[in-house]
């Protein structure tokens, strides 16, 4: 069969649900193969015709985050990987597996037995080393396939490398000649069977348990352990047994621990500094700077499936014991050992007293947030504290939040407490522009659940907005976009005034790098793509707008709610 048909067959055998593509002229063999498959009633993998390379990669990421199943992405030569570079780097840092195929050529039209690919491959679409070399630092692994004889095993191997821990995106440069040429695909499907070690030895588990039982001021810090939804329940069980408070540090990307739980606390570096044991549960930055951590003889235990984050150029945290395995397996071992421990049984009174103190602190913090928001109920422009309160009151319990703000991120985490696994998704790495694509991938996977994008107006400009809203309309993926519109890049303005508190910018009011002027009417984007759009300037209109958006989403229409905010900065 020709290479395009073989590629589709390999992806089908691997259980890939979707091919996300912002295509180019090298993919007709795949389109032909998919048309043939659909003609035979085979509907997997399905093809999503994305309108931008960023949207294709981000959708694949969002879908995989909530399903755990890696997907495929097809990009056009040169332009495709360059446009997708930041989004592939995000998937790499976030450990999201996917197989990305980019077109290239191996013969430049000189292979006369195959159709001529066109002269654009000489002057337009080629780079030295191909796309694999172009994006080598943005993906987990990259290589190129220029011989038809190794095309099929190369794609199969790429699928395996993508999911090998630590997972991540892999990039395969595929020559157009391989797609057109005849290749061999064995009839029988015999995937490699891999039995991978994942359990921590009993001695290490016991050492961790002994340390946890001895600790008088323990704290658990996490950012990403909730990437596996099965982790949340055993994590809650362990923390409840030993009355361990839980905080999320710099940039949590998942629902790691229910935010309404009595043991959940807003992040406070003072608690880290005073702890006698810090349990770091898949947190890249449990405190910052690295030199400011727990004091004295405090112990630091780490659990996660990657250590010590080899993707990063620097990670200088000192760890007394690292339990490197899938966190669900490690937590199950810890819970089992704690339950069987005499130290746990004999200290239950002390744990109950600690639980009571933490619960009181949790309730005090939550009450303070609510009181603070209520004090700004009537502010015009809308105060972001009241917006978060109104969103908390309006978003259904099964709703999924995809968040992409900067200055309002901590406010959202504290004031819109999510409780269900995979009810909160956010970016991890630097670079705005991913949330609309993430949300479309999440909605594609969780079609019955409402999906809300909480996005800053600055971040909104970095997203491929027309492409993403067009995709939402075309594929019946009605997301609800809430724009936190403070008419500026507030994080940049905050930095300017922090570094030069008495400088010329402060005195003149000239804050370069900050304003977004004139103020766009973001709601009109929804109308272009058959959706519901509204601008909110009065706080009383927030909840009615969200209710209307939910009605529209049930009817299959996307929504854009543009909320005009004041310039309140959390923490200042």
PyMOL commands that set and color helices and strands:
alter all, ss='L'
color gray80, all
select helices_A, chain A and resi 3-13+28-39+53-67+79-93+120-123+130-134+136-138+148-163+176-180+202-214+225-227+231-242+269-274+327-339+342-346+348-374+384-394+409-415+435-445+457-462+465-474+490-499+504-508+523-528+539-554
alter helices_A, ss='H'
color red, helices_A
select strands_A, chain A and resi 18-22+46-49+71-75+98-104+141-145+169-175+218-222+245-248+277-281+299-304+321-324+400-404+424-426+451-456+480-485+532-536+559-564
alter strands_A, ss='S'
color yellow, strands_A
deselect
rebuild
show_as cartoon
